[in-house]
Amino acid sequence: MAVSKETKSRKFVRARYIPKRKFCSFCRDKTEGIDYKELGKLRPYVSNRGKIAPRRKSGTCAKHQRLLAMAVKRARHLALLPHAPVHVRETEGAG
């Protein structure tokens, strides 16, 4: 029993997923450089675990992603941003 190409292709047709295009916020604002002292601009690109967000997630262009990574690393070096998440464990009765 042979199945024609036409019926086979109709059976497994799916809607193609087309992701929304992300634009670099630094290019949109015409930012020349990224300053490590402006923590308000850096925080959205650092996860709660202290990791730098990748380009595919943040939408930054390659040029600004490199500048962003350098600024985050400088801020970490000066202890303005954390290297790792803060782990606080409360112990009762410790004293």
Contact map, one row per residue, 1 for C-alpha under 8 A:
11100000000000000000000000000000000000000000000000000000000000000000000000000000000000000000000
11110000000000000000000000000000000000000000000000000000000000000000000000000000000000000000000
11111011000000000000000000000000000000000000000000000000000000000000000000000000000000000000000
01111111000000000000000000000000000000000000000000000000000000000000000000000000000000000000000
00111111100000000000000000000000000000000000000000000000000000000000000000000000000000000000000
00011111110000000000000000000000000000000000000000000000000000000000000000000000000000000000000
00111111111000000000000000000000000000000000000000000000000000000000000000000000000000000000000
00111111111100000000000000000000000000000000000000000000000000000000000000000000000000000000000
00001111111110000000000000000000000000000000000000000000000000000000000000000000000000000000000
00000111111110000000000000000000000000000000000000000000000000000000000000000000000000000000000
00000011111110000000000000000000000000000000000000000000000000000000000000000000000000000000000
00000001111111000000000000000000000000000000000000000000000000000000000000000000000000000000000
00000000111111100000000000000000000000000000000000000000000000000000000000000000000000000000000
00000000000111110000000000000000000000000000000000000000000000000000000000000000000000000000000
00000000000011111000000000000000000000000000000000000000000000000000000000000000000000000000000
00000000000001111100000000000000000000000000000000000000000000000000000000000000000000000000000
00000000000000111110000000000000000000000000000000000000000000000000000000000000000000000000000
00000000000000011111000000000000000000000000000000000000000000000000000000000000000000000000000
00000000000000001111100000000000000000000000000000000000000000000000000000000000000000000000000
00000000000000000111110000000000000000000000000000000000000000000000000000000000000000000000000
00000000000000000011111000000000000000000000000000000000000000000000000000000000000000000000000
00000000000000000001111100000000000000000000000000000000011100000000000000000000000000000000000
00000000000000000000111110110000000000000000000000000000001110000000000000000000000000000000000
00000000000000000000011111110000000000000000000000000000001110000000000000000000000000000000000
00000000000000000000001111111000000000000000000000000000001100000000000000000000000000000000000
00000000000000000000000111111110000000000000000000000000000100010000000000000000000000000000000
00000000000000000000001111111110000000000000000000000000000010000000000000000000000000000000000
00000000000000000000001111111110000000000000000000000000000000000000000000000000000000000000000
00000000000000000000000011111110000000000000000000000000000000000000000000000000000000000000000
00000000000000000000000001111111000000000000000000000000000000000000000000000000000000000000000
00000000000000000000000001111111110000000000000000000000000000000000000000000000000000000000000
00000000000000000000000000000111110000000000000000000000000000000000000000000000000000000000000
00000000000000000000000000000011111000000000000000000000000000000010000000000000000000000000000
00000000000000000000000000000011111100000000000000000000000000010011001000000000000000000000000
00000000000000000000000000000000111111000000000000000000000000000000001000000000000000000000000
00000000000000000000000000000000011111100100000000000000000000000000001101100000000000000000000
00000000000000000000000000000000001111100000000000000000000000000000000000100001000000000000000
00000000000000000000000000000000001111111100000000000000000000000000000000000000000000000000000
00000000000000000000000000000000000111111110000000000000000000000000000000000001100000000000000
00000000000000000000000000000000000001111111000000000000000000000000000000000000000000000000000
00000000000000000000000000000000000001111111100000000000000000000000000000000000000000000000000
00000000000000000000000000000000000101111111110000000000000000000001001100000000000000000000000
00000000000000000000000000000000000000111111111000000000000000000000000000000000000000000000000
00000000000000000000000000000000000000011111111000000000000000000000000000000000000000000000000
00000000000000000000000000000000000000001111111000011000010000000000000000000000000000000000000
00000000000000000000000000000000000000000111111111111000000000000000000000000000000000000000000
00000000000000000000000000000000000000000011111111111000000000000000000000000000000000000000000
00000000000000000000000000000000000000000000011111100000000000000000000000000000000010000000000
00000000000000000000000000000000000000000000011111100000000000000000000000000000000110000000000
00000000000000000000000000000000000000000000011111110000000000000000000000000000111110000000000
00000000000000000000000000000000000000000000011111111000000000000000000000000000001100000000000
00000000000000000000000000000000000000000000111001111100000000000000100100000000000000000000000
00000000000000000000000000000000000000000000111000111110110000000000000000000000000000000000000
00000000000000000000000000000000000000000000000000011111110000000000000000000000000000000000000
00000000000000000000000000000000000000000000000000001111111111001000000000000000000000000000000
00000000000000000000000000000000000000000000000000000111111100000000000000000000000000000000000
00000000000000000000000000000000000000000000000000001111111000000000000000000000000000000000000
00000000000000000000010000000000000000000000100000001111111100000000000000000000000000000000000
00000000000000000000011110000000000000000000000000000011111110000000000000000000000000000000000
00000000000000000000011111000000000000000000000000000011011111011000000000000000000000000000000
00000000000000000000001100100000000000000000000000000010001111111000000000000000000000000000000
00000000000000000000000000000000000000000000000000000010000111111100000000000000000000000000000
00000000000000000000000000000000000000000000000000000000000011111110000000000000000000000000000
00000000000000000000000001000000010000000000000000000000000111111111000000000000000000000000000
00000000000000000000000000000000000000000000000000000010000111111111100000000000000000000000000
00000000000000000000000000000000000000000000000000000000000001111111110000000000000000000000000
00000000000000000000000000000000110000000000000000000000000000111111111000000000000000000000000
00000000000000000000000000000000010000000100000000000000000000011111111100000000000000000000000
00000000000000000000000000000000000000000000000000010000000000001111111110000000000000000000000
00000000000000000000000000000000000000000000000000000000000000000111111111000000000000000000000
00000000000000000000000000000000011100000100000000000000000000000011111111100000000000000000000
00000000000000000000000000000000000100000100000000010000000000000001111111110000100000000000000
00000000000000000000000000000000000000000000000000000000000000000000111111111000000000000000000
00000000000000000000000000000000000100000000000000000000000000000000011111111100000000000000000
00000000000000000000000000000000000110000000000000000000000000000000001111111111100000000000000
00000000000000000000000000000000000000000000000000000000000000000000000111111111111000000000000
00000000000000000000000000000000000000000000000000000000000000000000000011111111000000000000000
00000000000000000000000000000000000000000000000000000000000000000000000001111111100000000000000
00000000000000000000000000000000000000000000000000000000000000000000000000111111110000000000000
00000000000000000000000000000000000010100000000000000000000000000000000000111111110000000000000
00000000000000000000000000000000000000100000000001000000000000000000000100110111111000000000000
00000000000000000000000000000000000000000000000001000000000000000000000000010011111110000000000
00000000000000000000000000000000000000000000000001100000000000000000000000010000111110000000000
00000000000000000000000000000000000000000000000011100000000000000000000000000000011111000000000
00000000000000000000000000000000000000000000000111000000000000000000000000000000011111100000000
00000000000000000000000000000000000000000000000000000000000000000000000000000000000111110000000
00000000000000000000000000000000000000000000000000000000000000000000000000000000000011111000000
00000000000000000000000000000000000000000000000000000000000000000000000000000000000001111100000
00000000000000000000000000000000000000000000000000000000000000000000000000000000000000111110000
00000000000000000000000000000000000000000000000000000000000000000000000000000000000000011111000
00000000000000000000000000000000000000000000000000000000000000000000000000000000000000001111110
00000000000000000000000000000000000000000000000000000000000000000000000000000000000000000111110
00000000000000000000000000000000000000000000000000000000000000000000000000000000000000000011111
00000000000000000000000000000000000000000000000000000000000000000000000000000000000000000011111
00000000000000000000000000000000000000000000000000000000000000000000000000000000000000000000111
